[in-house]
Amino acid sequence: MTDEEVRRAERRLTAGAATYSCGGYIARLDTLHRHDLYTRLAYDRLERKYKVVRELFDESDRNWNQTFYVLLFRTIGDTTNRDAFLTLARRVSYRMVLRERASLHAVEAMLFGASGLLDNYRDDAYTRSLKEDFGYFSHKYGIEPMTGAEWNLRDIRPANHPLLRIAQLAAFLASNDFLIDRLVECRTAEDVRRLFSAEASDYWYTHYIPAAPTHELPKRIGRMKADLLGINLVSLIQYAYGACNGNEHLREQAFQLLEAIPAEENRFMRHWRFYGLRPANAFESQALLQLATEYCDRRRCTECPAGRRQLAALRQPAAATEQ
C-alpha cells in the first residue's frame, strides 16, 4: 500500500471516530487479539486513574484511610456533583468522622450541615436537630459550611439525590472501620456489595428529601451503584495500593476484580453494541470506555491501539492475520 493510500485510510479512521466505527474491526478480531487489546486499554485506564489517586494520597499526608475516604466521596454521587462531594470530604475530614462515628446522628449532622443542602428545604424535627448539632460541631472543628448553590440538583433521580447519598455515606462511615485490608480482601462483586450494604437511617426510610414523606422503602446503596463503586473505587484502590507498595499480585487482583463485576450500562456501551461488541464484564467495558473517551471522542485514531493495529495491517497486508 502506498503512503497516499495509508493517509486516506487514516482520514477514514478519523472521519468515523465520532461514531466509534472501529467497533466493527474490533468485533472481527479473534478472542486472543481482542483480549490483548482490552488488556492494554484497561491498563491505560487504571494508570490514568492512578495518577489521581497519587495526588489525593499526597494531599492526604500519605494516609491510605484518608485517601479512601476522599475517593469514596468523589465516587458516591453522579459526575456533575463530583467536585461538590470532594469539597465536602475536605470540609469534614476522616479524622473528624473517626472521632464522632460512635453516633450516626453526629456524623449525619456534620455532613449534612457542612453540605449546605438543608437550607434548600423546609425544616422538620429531624433537620432542626441536625442543624442544632452542626452548630456545635462547626464550632468544635471549625467547619465552614458549603452553600446549596455548589450542588447540581437538576435532573437528579431521587435515588441519586446528594442528600440521600450523604445519608448513605453517614451510615457506612458510622458502621465501618476504614481499614485498607477490607478493600484489599474484595475478590468478587458480592464482596463489594456486602462492603457497601449499610442502609441510611430510619428517617430516610420514608424520605428522599427533607420534610416530604414518601412511601416506605429502605434506602441502601443499590446493586448497580455498588458495582460502580467496585469499578471506580475498590479496584482502583487495590491497583494504587499495589503500585505504591510494589505488590504486583495486588495490581493483578484489581484486574481480576474488574473481571468479576458486571459491565457498566451507559451510552458508550450502547454505541459499541451497535457493532456487535457486548462487554462480558467490567474489565471489558472499562477498556471500551477508555477507547471511547481517550481516543474516539478526541479523534486520536493514529495514536489509538485499535487504530494502529488497523493501519499496520494495511501496510503489511500479507501479515494481517488478525482480520
Buried (B, 14 or more C-beta within 10 A) or exposed (E): EEEEEEEEBBEEBBEBBEEBBBBEBBEEBEEEBBBBBBBBBBBBBBEEBBEEBBEBBEEBEEBBBBBBBBBBBBBBBBEBBBBBBBBBBEBBBBEBBBEBBEEBBBBBBBBBBBBBBBBBBEBBEBBEBBBEBBEEBBEEBEBEBBEBEBBBBEEBEEBBBBBBBBBBBBBBBBEEEBEBEBBBEBEEBEBBBEBBEBBBBEBBBEBBBBEEEEEEEEBBBBEEBBBBBBBBBBBBBBBBBBBBEEBEEBBEBBBEBBEBBBBBEEEBBEBBEEBEBEBEBBBBBBBBBBBBEBBBEEBEBEEBBBBEBBBEBBBEEEEEEBE
